[in-house]
């Protein structure tokens, strides 16, 4: 069985949408992903945000850009996502 990525396998990878909050590193951006959750007992809606470091090989994304990131094999200790496109 081959490990070549097909259209079917690529679609199954985790994709998140967020905003670039830092582009100071070379070939890396920090993306803030915001999601809404509901409290189990009190049913109050609240927001949860998390920051991910994502690979940006051409340094083309800058602070304030809304982007889609996708999970990849780890590139470093903290970088496990890659920027796919700008929204």
C-alpha positions as CSV (number, residue, x, y, z in Angstrom):
1,X,0.0,0.0,0.0
2,X,1.4,3.4,-1.0
3,X,1.5,6.5,1.2
4,X,0.9,9.0,-1.6
5,X,-1.6,11.6,-0.6
6,X,-4.8,11.4,-2.6
7,X,-7.7,13.9,-2.7
8,X,-9.6,11.6,-0.2
9,X,-6.7,11.5,2.3
10,X,-6.1,15.3,2.2
11,X,-9.8,16.1,2.9
12,X,-9.6,14.1,6.1
13,X,-6.9,16.2,7.7
14,X,-7.9,18.6,10.4
15,X,-8.5,22.1,9.1
16,X,-9.0,25.2,11.3
17,X,-9.8,28.9,10.4
18,X,-8.2,31.7,12.4
19,X,-6.5,35.1,12.3
20,X,-2.7,35.6,12.1
21,X,-1.6,37.4,15.3
22,X,2.2,37.3,14.7
23,X,4.4,37.0,11.7
24,X,7.8,38.0,13.3
25,X,9.4,34.5,12.9
26,X,10.9,33.4,9.6
27,X,8.6,30.9,7.7
28,X,6.3,30.7,10.7
29,X,3.1,32.5,11.7
30,X,1.1,32.4,14.9
31,X,-2.6,31.8,14.2
32,X,-5.4,32.4,16.8
33,X,-8.3,30.1,16.4
34,X,-11.6,31.1,18.2
35,X,-14.4,28.6,18.9
36,X,-17.6,28.8,20.7
37,X,-18.6,26.3,23.4
38,X,-21.6,25.8,25.7
39,X,-21.3,25.1,29.4
40,X,-22.6,21.6,30.1
41,X,-24.5,22.5,33.3
42,X,-25.5,26.2,32.9
43,X,-25.8,26.2,29.1
44,X,-24.0,29.6,28.9
45,X,-22.2,30.2,25.6
46,X,-18.6,31.3,25.8
47,X,-15.6,31.6,23.5
48,X,-12.3,29.7,23.7
49,X,-9.2,30.7,21.8
50,X,-6.0,28.9,21.1
51,X,-2.9,29.9,19.3
52,X,-1.1,27.6,16.9
53,X,2.2,28.0,15.1
54,X,1.9,27.3,11.4
55,X,4.4,26.9,8.6
56,X,4.4,29.7,6.0
57,X,7.3,28.9,3.6
58,X,7.1,32.1,1.5
59,X,6.4,34.5,4.3
60,X,3.3,35.7,2.5
61,X,0.8,36.0,5.4
62,X,0.9,38.9,7.7
63,X,-0.8,40.1,10.9
64,X,-4.6,40.4,10.5
65,X,-5.0,38.0,7.7
66,X,-7.7,35.4,8.0
67,X,-6.3,32.0,7.0
68,X,-7.0,28.3,6.9
69,X,-4.5,26.0,8.6
70,X,-4.1,22.2,8.2
71,X,-2.6,19.6,10.4
72,X,0.7,18.0,9.1
73,X,3.4,15.8,10.5
74,X,5.4,17.8,13.1
75,X,8.0,20.1,11.6
76,X,9.4,21.1,15.0
77,X,8.5,20.9,18.7
78,X,5.6,23.4,18.4
79,X,4.9,23.6,14.6
80,X,2.3,21.0,13.6
81,X,0.2,23.0,11.2
82,X,0.7,24.5,7.7
83,X,-1.1,27.6,6.2
84,X,-3.2,26.5,3.3
85,X,-4.9,29.6,2.0
86,X,-6.1,33.1,2.8
87,X,-9.9,33.5,3.3
